[in-house]
Amino acid sequence: MDPQAGGARGPAGGSFPAPDAEPQAATQVMLAEYAALRTETDRRATIQWNVLALQLTSTGVIASLAISRASGAALLLIIPLSSYMLGSRYILHDFHLKLISRYIRDSLSERLAGHLAWEGWKTSQVTTGAGPRGWLTPTAWNLLHPTRLAFEGVAWLALLAAALAAAYSWRDNAPAWGLVLGFALLWILGAVAAYFLHRSFNRSSGP
């Protein structure tokens, strides 16, 4: 009988693994990791859109309540605070999405011999100026970007509207000083929140 007919055997009589079994297993593990990362990307992208929808809905409701009441200007000061909280959540998911993209591009694709080429190709197209990056383009993460307008722009607009509405309604009938002080403190707090939201968006502008 051919001693090699039964395959290679170890010292204890057990079979050695096939020469390419370990690389194949590692490849399968990395592909499973890639699939899990794509699922996580889809989940976070969905949450991002839900946060954006919640921001637009809540802003519309608060603005409607403020407009429907003669003394509702103070309600507008809620918008900068809610914009800061929801905008921060949007930026947090954006950070994790970019982190996953960099991991796939710089680590996982390299270990898979560069076969996961989409992330690297996309980054090269965006960063090398393959398309227009002016103020009104999708790749320009500036103050006129629709997402930034939905959070940051709405916050500054609410602050401006609240200040103008208060000045108009109080020009002939000034309220008690305590009410004016409370309004001023809330306005300053909203301005600080809008400023930090502005800084957060600027910091998240990288690839």
N, C-alpha and C positions, 0 to 999 in steps of 0.2 A: 504494500500500500504506500502511496506517495505521502510522505510525512507532512507535506505542505498543503495537502488537499483540504484539511480542516481549517486552514488559516493559521496565522501566527498566534503562538501561545506564549504566555508569560511564564515566569519561573514557577508559579503555583498552578499552572495548568489553565489559567484564565486567558481569554483572548485579549490581545492588544487592540486599542481603538484603531480604526482605519487612519492612514496618514493625514487625510484632509478632513476628518470628522470634527476636530476642534475648531479650525477656521470656519467651517460651515456653521457650527453651533454659535460661534461668536457673531457671525454675520446675521443669523436669525435673531439673536438677542438685540443687536443694534437696529435691525429693521423693526422689531417690536417696539423698541424705544422711540424710534422715529414716528411710528403710528400713534403711540401714546402722546407724543409731543404735538402732533397734528390735531389730535382730539382736544388737547388742552388749549391749543391756539383757537380752535373753533369755539370752545366754551367761553374763553375770555373775550373774543370778538363779539359774541352774542351779548355778553354782559355789558360790554362797552355801548352797544347800540341801545340796550335797555336803559342804561344810565343817561344817555343822550335824550331818549324819549321822555324819561322822567323829568329831566331838567326843563325841556320845552313845555311839558304839561304843567308842572308846578309853577313855572314862571308865568304862563298864561293865566292860570287860576288866580295867583296872587295879584297880578296886574289888573285883572277884571274886578276883583274885590276892591282894590284901591281906587279904581276909576268910578265904581258904582257908589262910593261913599264920599261925601264932601270933605270929611276929615280923615280920609284913608291914605294920606301921603306917607304916613309912617309905615304902613304895610309894605311899601316898596323897599324898605330897608331890610326886609327879610330876604329879598332876592340875592343880594351880594353874599350873604352868609350861606344860603342854600347852594348858590353857584360854586362857592369855594369848596363846600363839602362834596358835592357831586362831581365837580371838576377834578378834585383830588383823586377821587375813585377812578375816574376815566383815565387820568394820567398814570395811576398805579397799574392798571391793566395794560396800558400802552407800554410801560416800562417792561413788564413781564413778557409781552409779545415780542419786543425787540430783543430781550434777553434770550428767549427761545430761538429766535431767528439767528442770532450770533452764535449760539451753541451749535445749531445744526450746520451753519456755514463753516465755523472755525474748528470744530471738534468732530462732530459726528460724520460729516461728509469726508473729512480727511481720513478717518479710520475706515470708511467704506470706499477708499480709493477714488474719491471725488465724484462718485456716481450721483450724489444728491446735489445737483448743480443749481437748482432754482434760486436758493437764498443768495449764493455768491453772485450769480448773474444779475439778479434784481438789484443788489447793492451796487454792483459796478455800473449798471445803467443809471441809477439815481445819482450816484456820487460823481460820475465823470461828466455830468452835464449832457446826457444823451437827449434830454428833452428840455423844454422851457421851464425856468424856475422863477418867473416873475411874480408879482404880487398877487395875481389872480389865477394861479395855477394850482393843481392838486398837490404838487410836491413842495410848495412854499408854505412852511409852517409859521406864518406871520400873523399879524393882528387881523388881517382880512380873511383868514382861513375860516370857512363856515363853522368848523368845530370850535375854534377859539371864540368866534362871535357868539356862539350859542351859550358859552359859559362866561368868558371874560368880558366880551362886548356887552352882553345883557346886564352884567353886574354894574359896569360903569354907567350904562344908560339908566338903570334904575336909580343910582345915586344922583345923577344929574336931574332926573325927573322929580325925585323926592325933594331935592333942594329947591327947584323952581316952584313946585307946587306949594311947599311950605312958605316960601317967600311971598307968593301971590296971595295965599289965604290969610297970612298974618300981617300983611301990610297995613290994613285998616283996623284989625282987631287982634292985638298981640296977646298971646296966651300967657299963662303963669310962667314965671321963670323956671320952675321945676320941669315943666313940660318942654320948654325950649332946651334946657340942659340935657334932658333925657334924649331928645331927638338928636342933638348935636353929638352926644356920646355914641349913639347907635350909628349915626352917619359916619363918624370917624372909624368905628369898628368895622363897618362895611367897606370903607375905603382901604383899610389895612388888609382885610380879607381879599379884596380884589387885587391889591398890589402883590400879595404873596401868590395868588393864583397866576398872575402875570409872570412872575419869576418862575413858577413851576412849569408853565407852558414853554418858556424860553429854554429852560434846562432840558426839557424833553424833546427838543427839536433835532437832536442828533440821530444818526441812523441806528 
